[in-house]
């Protein structure tokens, strides 16, 4: 329901098709003299085929799906997939027609130019669209009917994505006499609110209401020419773990097994963990450790490593390796557990850098190599954390179905660590566990790559916090 979603899709698609033509012609001109391209007319059949392939493959993979392309690293991975399809098709065509001039150099030039052109288009398009939305261009007023968790989460998503093109007026409670900073009125005032705020679209996010209730809302919206969207009652069941299908005339939600229940997917993930952790240990840890050893000894007395018992897969305890980031103090056994928060005075100066850059987690690649952790997964809780969090979220044990990770889906969404405010911390904990469970239900190797790239991107921008 993004404003002008279809128009934006066609604009991006047509723009990318033109960029494919430009990359193709320019690559051909760099690989061979221009006149050769026009002499070998059959190469233009390849160009037409590559354009058709792009349309088909991007629709299959959802390359232009706005809800799946919020982060540039994610879109870049999707671009690699689309480019790979283009290259494979080009190689097959060149082989079948026995082309002897437009071969290796042409393929290399086309790959580089296509990646560059499309990446540049993505960056420029997003910046221009955000700029236009901020200036109020083509903005629609949106009202949300509902005051439950689904309604509030939808409100948060709209507020986090101004480029969707909506000006959120607020929430309307389905109950009377409810009003706060989020709720601007009740359902009996709906007609007045729509007229007063010139509402263009309404999202219905209520649960447990009768069909007559929805009929009355729809009639009001139709009379006032307001476009209506409904988030269904069974929304909470919808994820890649479930399949919605029709059985005769009945909609059926069928539960599916988690991907990592399957042995071949676990083997694939484990193989990736071994190769990736070996690479990091050999090419990063071997020179980074001596540097941290020297700085640690100079700035703060105590060991370089900090070993802490944490909860792993199947609720098994293991010793998690980290670079020490806190001052060495004697812990009183009866002392109340105190999580580390941002600006915690117990953290050393070197520790603050290591935590902000996530470099304190680097030794955990040893845990990955030992098979106790994975590169990507829910963050392993310290035993004390687990006991505290278990009282907040009942579903916390679902995290034990997979190995914990160095980074994860919750972490790249800013849900790492605790905050001093107790109530806010409870909300963050629930949200973090929700993200962890979503990752488990929707795991794929591609998702792991995306999380790794986003983590690296956040580290480079200094936006990751290793609390």
N, C-alpha and C positions, 0 to 999 in steps of 0.2 A: 504493500500500500504506500510505497514511496511516491511522492508527487512526481507526475510525469514519468513514471518508471519505464513504461514502454518506449516513450520518446527518447529517454536517456539511453536505453538499451540499443535502439536503432542508431542513435548518434555515435555511440562508442563502437558498435559493430562496423558501421560503414567507414568510420575513421580508421579502424584497424585494418579493414580490407584495402583501403587506399595505401596504408603504410606497408602492407604485404607486397603490393604492386611496386611501391617505391624501393623496398629492400631487395626485391627480386631483380628489378631492372638495374639498380645500382651495383648489385653483386655481380650480375652478368657483365656489366661494363668494366668492372675492376678485374674480373677473371680473364676476359678476352676483349679484343677490339669490338666496338659497338656493332659494326656491320655484320659480324658473324652471328650475333643474336638474331638479327632480322633475316639472315639467310636461312637459319635453322628454325623455321616457323613452328615446328612441332614443340619447341620449348614454351610457346605461349599456351599450348594445351596443358602443359604442366602448371603454368601460372593460374589458369582457370581452375584446374583441379585442386590446387593448394588453397584457393579462395573458398571453394565448396567444402573442402575438408575442414577449414577453419570454422565455418558456420556450423557444421555438424558436430565437430569435436567440442567446441565451446558450449554448445547447448547440452551435450551429454555431461560434461564435467561441471557445468554451472559457473563458467569463467566470469560471466557478467552478473552473477547473483550478488546483489548488494549486501545481503546479510552474511555472505561468506567471504567478503573481501574488505573487511574493515581495516586490516593491517596490510601495509605494503609487502612485508615478508611473505605473507600468505599468498598474495596475488603473484608475487615473483615466483614462488614454487609452482603455482598453477601455470604461469607463463612458460616455465621450463618444460612442463608436460606438453603444452600445446606446441612449443617449438620442436620438441622431440618428435611429435607426430608429423610435423611438417618435414623434418629432415629425413625421417624414415621413408615417407612417401616420395621425396625427391630422389633418394638413392635408388629406390625400387624402379622409378620411372627411367632414370638414367641408365640403369642396368638393362631394362627391357628394350629400350630403343637403341642400346649400344652406343650411347653418346661418348665421344672421345675427347671433347674439349671442355665442356662445362661439367667438370667432375669435382676433384678435391677442393681446389681453390674457390670455386663457386659455392660449394656447400659451406665452407668455413665463413666466407664473406656474408652469405645469406643468413647464417645463424647469428653472427655478431650483430649485423645490422637490424635484423628482426627483433632480437632481444633489446637492443638499444632503443629503437623507435617505439616499441610498445611500452617499455618501461617509462620512457619520457612522456608518452601520452597519458599513462596512468597517473603519474605525478602531477602533470600540468592540469589534467581534467579535474582531479580531486581538489586541487588548490583553487581553481576557477569556480567550481561548483560551491565550495565552502564559502568563498568570497561573495558570491551572488546571494547565497542563503542568508549570510550575515547582514547583507544590505537590504534584506526583506524582499528580494525578487522571487516571485512565484511561491509565496508562503501560504499555507492553508491553516486555518484555525481548527484545532483538534480538541475534542472533549472526550474524556474517558468515563464511562458509567461503571462504577464499582469502587469499593474501598477495601479490597482484599489484597493478598500478597501478589496475585497475578496482575492486578491492576497497577499496583505500585511498581512491580518489576517492569511492566510495559512502559510506565511513565519514565522510569529511569533510563530505559533503552532509547526512548524518543529524545530525552534531554541530552543523552550522551552522543547523539548522532544528528547534529543540526543540519547536516547535508541531506537528510531525508526530506526536508522541506516542510516541516510542521512547526507551528507555534502552539505549544500545549497550553490550553487555558487552565486546566486543572481536572480534578476528580469530582464526580457527582456520586454521592452515596445513594445506594438503593434503599436505605432506611431514612426516615424522616428525622429532623432535628439533630443532624450530625453535621458539625462544621468545625474545621481546624485549618491549619496552614496549608494542608494539601487539598481538603475538600471545600469546594466553593458553594455547594448547595446540595439539595436532595432531589430525588427523582420526581417529586410532585412539582418541582420548580423547573423541570427540564425545558419546557417550551419557552419559558421566560429567559433562561440562561442562554439558549440557542440564539434567540433574537437579540439579546443584549450584547453578546460577544461575537455575533455574526459567525457562528460556527459553520464550518464547511463539512466536517466529517466527525462521526461519533464511533467510538470503539466500545462495544458492550463486553465487559469482563466480569459478569456476575455469575454466581453458581447457585444451584438449588432453587431456581425460580421456575414458576409454571410457564406453560406455553402462552397463556393469556397475558402474562406480564410482558413477555417479549413482543407479542403481537401489538400491545398498546404502544410500546416504545417505537416499534417499526412504523406504525401508523403516524405517530407524531413526526418522526424523521422524514417520512415520505411527504407529509403535508407541507413541511418546511424545506423540502428539497435538500435534505442533509444526507450525504452518503453514509451508509452504516456498515460496520464490520463487527463480526462476532468472534470472540475467542471462546471455543467450546468448553463445556464442563470437564471433558476428559483431557484437557490440555496437559495436565500434569503427567499423564501417561505417555505423552508423545516424545519419543527420542528414537535414535537409530536402533535402540534395543527392542523396540516394538514395531509391529507391522499392522497398519490399519488397512483392512480390506472389507469387501462386501460379501456376505454369505446369504445368497438370495437377495432379499430386500433389507437385511439387517447389517448394520456396520459392526464389524468385529475387530477388537484389538487383541492381537496375538503376541504374547511375550516371546522374545527370542533370547538365546543364550548370549552371554558376554563374549566378545571376540576372543579374548585371551583364555577362554575355557578350552579352545582348540589347541592341540599340541603343536601343530605346524606353525601357528601364529606365535606361540611362545618360543619356539625354536628360532624363528626369524628374528624376533625381538632380542633374544639372547645373543644371537650371532652379531647383530648390529651393536649391542652393548659391548661385546668383547673387542671388536675392531675399533670402535670409537674410543673406548677407554684406553686401549693400548696406544692409539695415536696421541691422545692428550698426555698420557704419562711419559711417552718417549720424547715428544716434541715440545711440551710446555712444562710439565712438572719437573723434569730433570734440571732445568735451569732456574725455574721459578722458586723451587724449594730452597736452594742455597741462599738466594736473595732474601727470602722471608726469614730464614734462620738467622742471618746476620742482623737484619733490621729488628727482629723480635728480641734478640739478646741485647741490643743496644738500647731499645726504648722501654722494655718492660721485663723484669725478672720472671723466670718461669719457663716451663716447657714450650716448645714450638707447637706441638700437637695438643689438641683437646679431644679426649675420647669420652663419648657419652653413650649410655645404653639407650637404645631406641627400639621402637616397635616396628617389625618388618612384616613380610608376607606371612599369612597363616598365624598371625599374632606371635611370631617368634621374635625373641629379643636378640639384638646384635650390637656390637660396638661400632659406633659411627665415628669416622675420622673427620676432624676439622682443624684448620689452623686456629690456634688460641687467639681470641679477640678480647678477652676480659682479664681484668686484674686478678691475680691469684689471691684468694682469701680463704679463710677457714670457714667451713659451712657447719652450722649447728644442726644436728640431726632433727631437732623438733621445730626448726625454723620453717615458717610457711613458704610454700613454693611461690617464687616471684618470677614470672616470665620476663624476658628481655624486651624492652620497648625502645622506640626511637629516642635518641639523646639520653640513653641510659648512662649514668655516671660511672658504672662499673666497666664500661667498654673503653679500651685503650685507644690512643690516637691512631696507631697502626690498624687496630681492630675496626675502627670506624671506616677506614678506607676499604679494608677487606670485605666488610659487610655490605657497604654501599655498592661495591663492584661485584659482589658475590664470589670473590676469589677465595674467601674462607672455606668455600665448599669444594675447592679443587681436590683435596685429599680423598674425597668420597669416590673418586674414580677407582681408588683401590678397593672400596667396598663393592663397586660395580664389577670389577674384575673377579672378585671373590664370589660373586653371585648373590650377595646380600642385598644389593640395590640394582636399580636400572638407571639409565641416563635420564629417562623421562618417566614420571609417575607421581602419585601423591607424595608430598614431602613426609618423611618419617618423623613421627612425634617422639619427643623424649617421653619416658615412661610417666613422669609427673604430668606432662601436658595431656597425655592420652587419658589419664584418669580424670583430669579436670574437664576436658572436652567431652568425654563420654557422658557427663552429667548434663551437657547442653544439647547434644545431638545423638539421638538414639541410633541412627544409621551409621555411626562411625565405624562399626565393624565391617561394613562393606568395603572399606579401604584395604582391608587385609587380604582381599581376593587377588591383589597384584603386588608386585614388588614396589617398594617406595622408590622415588626418583630424586635426582639432584635438582631438577627443575620440573615444573608441571603446569597444567592448565590453569590452576588457581593462581599460581605465582605470576604468570605473565599478565594476569588481569589485576595485579596489584593487591592480591590477598595473601601476602606473606607477612607473618609476624603479628604481634598483639599491639593493642593500644591501651593507654592507661584507663580510659573510661570503661567501667565494667559492663554496662548495658550495650555500648557500642561494640565492645569486644565480643559479646555473645552473638550479636548480629553478624559480625565478620566471621566468626567461627562457623556459624550455620552456613553462611554463603560459601566459605572455603570448602566445607565438606560437600556441599551441593556440586561445586565445580569438580571436585575430585571424583565424585560418583558419576558425573556426566562423562568425564574422561574415560573411566573404566567401561562405561556402556557404549562409548563411541570410538574406542581405540582403533587406530590404523597406523601403519608405519609412516604414511604421509603426514598424519597429525603429529607424530613425534618429530618429524623433520621441521614442521611448521613451528612447533613449540621451541625447538632448539634455535632456529633462526631468529625468532622473536626475542628469545632470551639474550642472544648475542647482540641483537639490535638495541635492546634496552640497556645492556651493559655498556655499549659504546656511547649511548646517550646519557649514561649516568642516572637512569631512572629505575634501576632495580635496587631493592633494599634487602640486604641479607640479614634481617632481624630474625 
